[in-house]
Amino acid sequence: MEFVKVTPEQKQQFDEEGYLIVRGALDSETVSSLIEAGDRLIASDRELNRQRRPGGLYDGFRNCVSMDDAFLPLITNPKVFPIVAQLLSPYLSLLTSHLIFRHPDPPGSPDTGRIPGWHRDHYMSMRDLGDKHIPRHSLKVAYYLTDLSEPNTGVTMMAAGSNQLKEPIEIPQDQVDPATKVEPLLNPGDCVFFENRTWHAGAANLTDRTRKAVMVGYSYDWVTPTDYRQQAPELVEKLSPIERYLVGEPVDDSENFDFTGGANPIADWCAENGYDYKSFQSREHFVGTSAGQEQPVIQA
């Protein structure tokens, strides 16, 4: 897999604004394959891991990578995955894979509809830590499969810079959106990165077309995935070592405990391609040792 290096401009955009747009992340053949797979699932009577919202405008499936092989290449999309590892960490887990269809609003609907409304992702961490203490621990890559090149086509809107807020986002009186709202205009195959602290909402869909998207989420590997606990063996057999690591499967046969988490093919791959990962801590993890004992010193 080719290693695509993040540019300083991309890094600054993501750090300061909380989102990043990557054009042409999927080719037309892949987009068509994903639409076909998504159409089959939405048309099915399957209920396991289905996620709907009241009103019938929003339908989809969680852990969609386990439901059709067409979704599997998204796990380590070579145009995207290297960027994920550099923006977050090589110590990654596949947090979620979410197929989302946003159907058109009824004729005559206003452009103020928001499905879902403005929110931050990962309810569990928000529940326990709240806006003031929540760190960046995950990000999503939202792949859009349909034409969203005009406003009010159901795209996910971002509040620029809201990833830095320590309190709930402010929406002006008599308004439905924050002043920093960004409504990306996208073509099929484009994607948007956004982190868990970035406030976002679904724009109205005033077209006659269903907006189709797949969101693939990644987190630090010590965060529990949101839509699975363990992938089925028949799925794991199809995965590369990097993909196996992402879904929590061991990649070596060692029986010994390793406080670092053990072998990590993502970190090895990053190092081979010249990416020197530096953690936020950026200091020695061991600052003292007992007399007569030797302790490893890990440079973050």
Secondary structure, DSSP 8 states (H G I E B T S, - for coil): -------HHHHHHHHHHSEEEETT-S-HHHHHHHHHHHHHHHHS---TTEEEETTTTEEEEESGGGT-GGGGGGTT-TTTHHHHHHHT-SSEEEEEEEEEEE----TT--TT--SS-SB-S-HHHHHHHHHHH----EEEEEEE-S-B-SSSB--EEEETTGGG-SS-----TT-SS-TTEE---B-TT-EEEEETTS-EEE--B-SSS-EEEEEEEEEETTS--SS-SS--HHHHTT--HHHHHHTT---S---S--TT-S--HHHHHHHHTT-----SS-SBS-----TT------B-
